[in-house]
Amino acid sequence: MKKIVLFFLFSVLICVICPAQQSDPFEDYLNTIAEDTVPPKNGFFQKFYRYFESANMDKTLEKKIDFSIIGGPHYSSDVGFGIGLVASGLYRIDKENLDISPSNVSIFGDIATSGFFLLGVSGNNIMKGGKYRIDYNTVFYSNPSDFWGIGYHDAEFNEKSDYKRLQARIKADFLYRIFPSTYIGLGGSFNYVEGKNFSNINYLHGQGKRYISTGAGPFFVYDSRDFIPNAYKGIYVKLDYKYFPEFFGNKSNFSKTEFIGDVYQRLWKGAILAYDLHGEFNTGNVPWTMLALLGGTTRMRGYYQGHYRDRNIIDTQVELRQKVYNRHGVAAWVGAGNVFYSFDKFKWSHTLPTYGIGYRWEFKNRVNVRLDYGIGKGQKSFIFNINESF
């Protein structure tokens, strides 16, 4: 979803650009006396300043949930002018074991002049002792979309068509720790997609406009990350299999296997090198709504998500994240991806590049708001989102 952000919360940046000045102990003592005798100013701007000044402090031991909200206007050529809102929360179910990463939840919404709207919730809920965990992601949206067809050839040579896309996606994974940092689990997903007003219905190759896809299956996870939304060190590996049978309400049987491998390494002060390898492989009668998609806000940034789609995808990226000053940071990445029908039809010449740069602002403790500018083959996009891309 390409977003050209017209603003980046100017008033928020004012409160974080300049760090507090140091004073001598005597001045600190006098200030303490003054604070005890003079009540603090409670005007709107003072409250606004204090709200964002303290938003990135770890308050998970003081509060049941440490919640903050940020938002504002944006513009993109796809959806027009809009208003976006993001709320992020950190909390600890186990307040005694501080070695366990805090749980997190993000709630996000968006609405635009084109008729686009989106509402979603995602997070990781870590139980007491860290033995059990629930990861979840839910999103509902309606938006005017572009469509080129199915497969690399269609994406390269077909003219862009348009349609209206309605989608509801619910995904949840239940994890059980069997060894340190090692989990097995069961996951389920529900995906409803309906396409309307296709300008070129032939691009569907005879498939229907609406599909409900429900699946479930086992997975394996190794996760030694120190903090899930923004890891500084550790390894994350996930092998996930889901089966979508007809008796679950699917029009035909098909399956999806997904692999994710991430590595995080500290380089020098404030610098993190992050590497991501991802693959998605579908078998059976896969509907167009469940094909592997290249592009989006997390992988292959710079590409319109769904411009390239097929049964299988392999993509990879490496990103350097550098904290620069106070709550500000930057990022730069390079990567590549390939969509293909089957392994015997895989062609190296169809590999697509991606690279870009980004800005990071620490909205909450180790939870970043990010603004990325991604460049692909003949495409580019601005992305405004919360949490690191991987």
Salt bridges, closest charged atoms under 4 A:
ASP66 OD1 - LYS364 NZ 3.13
ASP110 OD2 - LYS3 NZ 2.26
ASP110 OD1 - HIS74 NE2 2.80
ASP135 OD1 - ARG133 NE 3.12
ASP146 OD2 - LYS160 NZ 3.85
ASP154 OD2 - HIS205 NE2 2.85
GLU156 OE1 - LYS377 NZ 3.09
ASP173 OD2 - LYS238 NZ 2.47
ASP223 OD2 - ARG133 NH1 3.02
ASP223 OD1 - ARG225 NE 2.87
ASP226 OD2 - ARG366 NH2 3.00
ASP240 OD2 - LYS238 NZ 3.86
ASP240 OD2 - LYS242 NZ 2.87
GLU258 OE2 - HIS278 NE2 2.77
ASP276 OD2 - ARG299 NE 2.92
GLU280 OE2 - LYS256 NZ 2.61
ASP315 OD2 - HIS278 ND1 3.09
ASP315 OD1 - ARG299 NE 3.86
GLU319 OE1 - ARG301 NH2 2.66
GLU319 OE2 - ARG321 NE 2.63
GLU319 OE2 - ARG360 NH2 3.72
GLU362 OE1 - LYS323 NZ 3.61
ASP372 OD2 - ARG301 NH1 2.93
ASP372 OD1 - ARG360 NH1 2.70
ASP372 OD2 - ARG370 NH1 2.75
GLU388 OE1 - ARG321 NE 3.54
GLU388 OE1 - ARG360 NE 3.01
